Amino acid sequence: MKIYKNFIKKEYSNKINDELLKPYFPWYYNKSQTGGNDTSFMSHIFHNGNDINSDYFHLVEPILEKLKIKYLINVRANLCLKRPSRCSWHVDDLMPGGKYVANNKDLKHTTAIYYVNTNNGSTLFKNFKNVKCEKNKIVIFDANQHHKAKIQTNTDTRMVININYKHYEVL
């Protein structure tokens, strides 16, 4: 696992945050965060499989450029609103087309979580690592590491960009 603060230029980080909070940004309802008995959330799919799925793909390009990506599996933004919430332990195995394969232990790709805004939420890892949500920070880890979101209580929104990819090298 690697964690980087100030991952992209501040101007790009601010632009991502500002655009995702605009009233016209297209967020979409999802019944569950992990395919289990979780709380609903909003998401926006930038890329899925071989296809760019969003007119806002340019927002994530500064992040993707630093990751040395060989093959992009998917990129999505997740928005959790301040409310009682549940998120199950999971691995990110969202295949092209949005099919979720729960707890696949044979994953050979990398997951990155980019934190769009600062709040008191975090990402918990089963190895007891707790990564705080801090704007412009990214955590990069093997996709087979179980993790879950701890939802914020001090701000209205917790926004992350989740990236699943195969890489040549990381940074």
C-alpha positions as CSV (number, residue, x, y, z in Angstrom):
1,M,0.0,0.0,0.0
2,K,1.2,3.5,-0.9
3,I,-0.2,6.8,0.2
4,Y,0.6,10.1,-1.4
5,K,-0.5,13.5,-0.3
6,N,-0.8,16.5,-2.7
7,F,-1.0,14.0,-5.5
8,I,-1.9,16.4,-8.3
9,K,-1.5,20.1,-8.7
10,K,-3.7,22.1,-6.4
11,E,-5.5,23.8,-9.3
12,Y,-6.6,20.4,-10.7
13,S,-7.6,19.2,-7.2
14,N,-9.8,22.3,-6.7
15,K,-11.3,22.0,-10.2
16,I,-12.3,18.4,-9.5
17,N,-13.9,19.3,-6.2
18,D,-15.7,22.3,-7.6
19,E,-17.1,20.5,-10.7
20,L,-18.4,17.5,-8.7
21,L,-20.3,19.9,-6.5
22,K,-22.0,21.9,-9.2
23,P,-25.8,21.4,-9.5
24,Y,-25.6,20.1,-13.1
25,F,-23.0,17.4,-12.4
26,P,-24.6,14.1,-13.3
27,W,-24.7,11.9,-10.2
28,Y,-26.5,8.5,-10.4
29,Y,-28.3,6.6,-7.6
30,N,-26.9,3.2,-6.6
31,K,-28.8,0.9,-4.2
32,S,-25.7,-0.5,-2.6
33,Q,-22.0,0.5,-2.2
34,T,-20.7,-3.1,-2.5
35,G,-23.5,-5.3,-3.8
36,G,-24.4,-6.3,-0.3
37,N,-26.7,-5.0,2.4
38,D,-25.1,-1.5,2.3
39,T,-26.4,2.0,2.3
40,S,-27.2,3.6,-1.1
41,F,-24.9,6.3,-2.6
42,M,-24.5,8.3,-5.7
43,S,-21.8,7.6,-8.4
44,H,-20.6,8.8,-11.7
45,I,-18.8,6.4,-14.1
46,F,-16.1,8.2,-16.0
47,H,-14.7,5.0,-17.7
48,N,-15.8,1.4,-17.8
49,G,-13.9,-1.3,-19.7
50,N,-12.6,0.1,-23.0
51,D,-15.0,3.1,-23.1
52,I,-15.0,6.6,-21.8
53,N,-18.4,7.0,-20.3
54,S,-18.5,10.6,-19.4
55,D,-18.2,14.1,-20.8
56,Y,-16.3,14.9,-17.6
57,F,-13.5,12.4,-18.2
58,H,-11.0,15.3,-18.6
59,L,-11.4,15.9,-14.8
60,V,-9.7,12.6,-13.9
61,E,-6.9,12.8,-16.5
62,P,-4.3,14.5,-14.3
63,I,-4.8,11.6,-11.8
64,L,-4.5,8.9,-14.4
65,E,-1.4,10.4,-16.0
66,K,0.5,9.9,-12.7
67,L,-0.5,6.3,-12.3
68,K,1.4,4.8,-15.2
69,I,-1.6,2.9,-16.4
70,K,-1.2,-0.1,-18.8
71,Y,-5.0,-1.0,-18.9
72,L,-7.8,1.0,-17.3
73,I,-10.6,-1.2,-15.9
74,N,-12.8,1.5,-14.5
75,V,-13.0,5.0,-13.0
76,R,-15.9,6.2,-11.0
77,A,-16.6,9.0,-8.5
78,N,-18.5,8.1,-5.3
79,L,-20.6,10.5,-3.3
80,C,-21.8,9.7,0.2
81,L,-24.1,12.1,1.9
82,K,-24.0,12.7,5.7
83,R,-26.5,10.2,7.2
84,P,-26.5,6.9,9.0
85,S,-24.7,4.6,6.7
86,R,-23.3,1.0,6.3
87,C,-20.6,-0.2,4.1
88,S,-19.5,-3.9,4.0
89,W,-15.9,-5.2,3.6
90,H,-15.2,-5.7,-0.1
91,V,-12.7,-5.7,-2.9
92,D,-13.1,-3.6,-6.0
93,D,-13.9,-6.1,-8.7
94,L,-16.3,-4.2,-10.9
95,M,-15.9,-5.6,-14.3
96,P,-16.7,-3.9,-17.6
97,G,-20.5,-3.5,-17.8
98,G,-20.7,-2.9,-14.0
99,K,-20.9,-6.5,-13.0
100,Y,-19.8,-7.0,-9.4
101,V,-18.0,-10.1,-8.3
102,A,-18.0,-10.2,-4.5
103,N,-14.8,-11.0,-2.7
104,N,-12.8,-12.3,-5.6
105,K,-9.4,-13.4,-4.2
106,D,-7.7,-13.8,-7.6
107,L,-7.5,-10.1,-8.5
108,K,-4.4,-9.1,-10.4
109,H,-5.0,-5.4,-10.7
110,T,-4.5,-2.3,-8.6
111,T,-7.0,0.0,-6.9
112,A,-6.5,3.6,-6.2
113,I,-8.8,5.8,-4.1
114,Y,-8.4,9.5,-4.7
115,Y,-9.9,11.8,-2.0
116,V,-11.7,14.7,-3.5
117,N,-12.5,16.5,-0.3
118,T,-11.4,16.5,3.4
119,N,-13.8,15.2,6.0
120,N,-13.7,12.9,9.1
121,G,-14.5,9.8,7.0
122,S,-11.9,7.3,6.1
123,T,-11.2,4.1,4.3
124,L,-10.7,1.1,6.6
125,F,-8.5,-1.8,5.6
126,K,-8.8,-5.3,7.1
127,N,-5.2,-5.1,8.1
128,F,-6.3,-2.3,10.5
129,K,-5.0,0.5,8.4
130,N,-7.2,3.6,8.5
131,V,-6.7,6.1,5.7
132,K,-8.2,9.5,6.5
133,C,-10.1,11.4,3.8
134,E,-7.9,14.4,3.0
135,K,-8.3,16.4,-0.2
136,N,-5.8,15.5,-2.9
137,K,-4.5,12.4,-1.2
138,I,-4.5,9.0,-2.9
139,V,-4.1,5.5,-1.5
140,I,-2.9,2.8,-4.0
141,F,-3.2,-0.9,-3.1
142,D,-3.6,-4.4,-4.5
143,A,-7.2,-4.9,-5.5
144,N,-7.5,-8.0,-3.3
145,Q,-7.2,-6.0,-0.1
146,H,-10.5,-5.9,1.7
147,H,-11.6,-2.4,2.6
148,K,-14.7,-0.3,3.4
149,A,-15.8,3.3,3.7
150,K,-16.3,5.0,7.0
151,I,-18.8,7.7,6.2
152,Q,-18.2,11.2,7.4
153,T,-20.2,13.0,10.1
154,N,-18.7,16.5,9.9
155,T,-19.4,17.5,6.3
156,D,-22.4,17.0,4.0
157,T,-20.3,15.1,1.4
158,R,-17.6,12.5,1.2
159,M,-16.3,12.3,-2.4
160,V,-13.7,9.9,-3.7
161,I,-12.6,8.8,-7.2
162,N,-12.1,5.1,-7.4
163,I,-9.7,3.8,-10.1
164,N,-9.1,0.1,-11.0
165,Y,-6.3,-0.5,-13.4
166,K,-3.3,-2.6,-14.4
167,H,0.0,-0.7,-14.4
168,Y,3.5,-0.7,-15.8
169,E,4.7,0.8,-12.5
170,V,3.3,3.0,-9.8
171,L,4.7,6.5,-10.1
